[in-house]
Amino acid sequence: MNEIELIQGLRNGDETAFRYLVDTYQDRVFNTAIGIVQNAEDAEDVAQEVFIQVYRSIHNFKEESKLSTWLYRIATTRALDLLRSRKSKKRFGFIQRLFGDGNEPLHELPDFNHPGAALDRKENAARLFKAIAELPENQKTAFTLNKLEELSYQEVSEVMQTSVAAVESLMHRAKQNLKKILEKKLAE
């Protein structure tokens, strides 16, 4: 099924087209989400939300970009929304504890190993992913899409709705920041 047929099938509510979409893109959407949220259960939730959103809003897809670009954009947005929500809850919980209204611990980033990390490099991969989690959102997104999902700078720029030069700058800063973060952690 080519992209035009797929989009038309989705717009017509064709269940086979939707199954094809999910089968074709579920791993990519999940990997994008896990690269950002770094939690398998959350990534599964994000992936499910992405496909629900596509099902509900396929009629709004303007076909100005590839369908995969649109999916990456939705996945990135949903994953970042989840992180923002989590940060907001953390701040609220901290404030509650300051005033004695709550006993919930702050959420700590769990030990994390990306499914693609080689077994003999788990410890280094965990350090890297914890460092990636400390990057600013836009750097984390660009780095995840380029290095983990292997999208080109052009594709990343389409997903992030920015210029290729901006993506190059984000990647440069992300690499510099990761180097600083990892050096600091190794020194500790």
C-alpha positions in Angstrom: 0.0 0.0 0.0 1.6 3.3 -1.0 1.2 6.5 1.1 -1.6 8.0 -1.0 -3.7 4.8 -0.8 -2.9 4.6 3.0 -4.0 8.2 3.6 -7.2 7.7 1.5 -8.0 4.4 3.3 -7.5 6.1 6.7 -9.8 9.0 5.7 -12.4 6.4 4.6 -12.2 4.7 8.0 -10.8 1.5 6.4 -9.7 -0.8 9.2 -7.1 -2.6 7.0 -5.5 0.8 6.3 -5.3 1.6 10.0 -3.9 -1.9 10.8 -1.3 -1.3 8.1 -0.4 2.1 9.6 0.1 0.6 13.0 2.1 -2.4 11.8 4.3 -0.2 9.6 5.0 2.7 12.1 4.5 1.3 15.6 8.1 0.5 16.2 9.3 3.9 15.0 6.7 5.8 17.0 7.5 3.7 20.1 11.3 4.2 19.7 10.8 8.0 19.2 8.7 8.1 22.4 11.1 6.0 24.5 14.0 8.1 23.4 12.3 11.1 24.9 10.4 9.8 27.9 12.8 7.0 28.7 10.2 4.7 30.2 8.8 1.7 28.3 5.3 2.0 29.8 5.0 5.7 29.1 6.4 5.2 25.6 3.7 2.6 25.0 1.0 5.0 26.2 2.4 7.8 24.0 2.5 5.5 21.0 -1.1 4.5 21.6 -2.2 8.1 21.9 -0.4 8.9 18.6 -2.3 6.3 16.7 -5.6 7.4 18.3 -4.8 11.0 17.4 -4.0 10.0 13.8 -7.3 8.1 13.6 -9.3 11.1 14.9 -7.5 13.8 12.9 -6.4 12.2 9.6 -8.9 14.5 7.9 -6.8 17.5 9.1 -3.6 16.1 7.6 -2.7 18.6 4.9 -0.2 16.3 3.0 2.4 19.1 3.1 4.8 16.6 4.5 5.2 12.8 4.5 2.8 10.9 6.7 5.8 9.6 8.7 6.9 13.2 9.4 3.5 13.9 10.7 3.6 10.8 12.9 7.0 11.8 14.3 5.8 15.3 15.0 2.7 13.9 16.9 4.9 11.4 18.8 7.4 14.1 19.7 4.7 16.5 20.9 2.9 13.8 22.9 6.2 12.6 24.6 7.2 16.2 25.4 3.7 16.9 26.8 4.1 13.9 29.1 7.5 15.1 30.3 6.1 18.6 31.0 3.2 17.1 32.8 5.5 15.0 34.9 7.7 18.0 35.8 4.6 20.0 36.8 3.5 17.2 39.1 7.0 17.0 40.6 7.0 20.7 41.4 3.6 20.5 42.9 4.6 17.5 45.0 7.7 19.3 46.2 5.7 22.4 47.2 3.2 20.2 49.0 6.0 18.6 51.0 7.4 22.0 51.9 4.1 22.9 53.4 3.4 19.5 55.0 0.5 18.5 52.7 2.0 15.5 51.0 4.2 12.5 51.6 4.8 11.4 48.0 8.4 11.1 47.0 9.7 12.9 43.9 9.8 10.7 40.9 13.3 9.6 40.1 14.4 8.7 36.6 14.5 4.9 36.6 17.5 2.9 35.5 17.0 2.8 31.8 18.3 0.8 28.9 17.2 1.6 25.4 16.1 -1.6 23.6 18.8 -1.0 21.0 21.7 -0.8 23.4 24.1 -3.7 23.2 24.1 -5.9 26.3 27.8 -5.3 27.1 27.3 -1.6 27.0 24.2 -1.3 29.2 25.9 0.7 31.9 27.3 3.2 29.4 24.0 3.4 27.6 22.2 4.1 30.9 24.6 6.9 31.7 24.1 8.3 28.2 20.3 8.2 28.4 20.3 9.8 31.9 22.5 12.6 30.3 20.1 12.9 27.4 17.3 13.4 29.9 19.1 16.4 31.3 19.2 18.2 27.9 16.8 21.0 27.1 13.7 19.7 25.3 14.6 21.0 21.8 18.1 19.5 22.0 16.8 16.2 23.4 14.2 16.0 20.6 16.7 16.7 17.8 19.3 14.3 19.3 16.7 11.5 19.7 15.3 11.9 16.2 18.7 12.1 14.5 20.8 9.6 16.6 18.2 7.1 17.8 15.7 7.2 14.9 18.4 7.9 12.3 16.4 10.7 10.7 18.4 13.1 8.5 18.8 16.8 9.6 16.2 17.6 6.8 13.7 15.2 8.2 14.3 16.4 11.8 13.8 20.0 10.7 10.4 19.0 9.1 9.3 17.1 12.3 10.4 20.0 14.5 9.1 22.6 12.1 12.4 24.5 12.0 15.3 25.0 9.6 18.1 22.6 8.9 20.6 25.2 10.2 18.6 25.3 13.5 18.8 21.5 13.7 22.6 21.6 13.1 22.9 24.1 15.9 20.7 22.1 18.2 22.8 18.9 17.5 26.1 20.8 18.0 24.8 22.2 21.4 23.4 18.8 22.4 26.7 17.1 21.8 28.6 19.8 23.7 26.1 19.6 26.6 26.2 15.7 26.7 30.0 15.9 26.8 29.9 18.3 29.8 27.2 16.3 31.6 29.0 13.0 31.1 32.4 14.4 32.1 30.9 15.9 35.3 29.2 12.5 36.1 32.5 10.6 35.6 34.4 13.0 37.8 31.9 12.5 40.6 
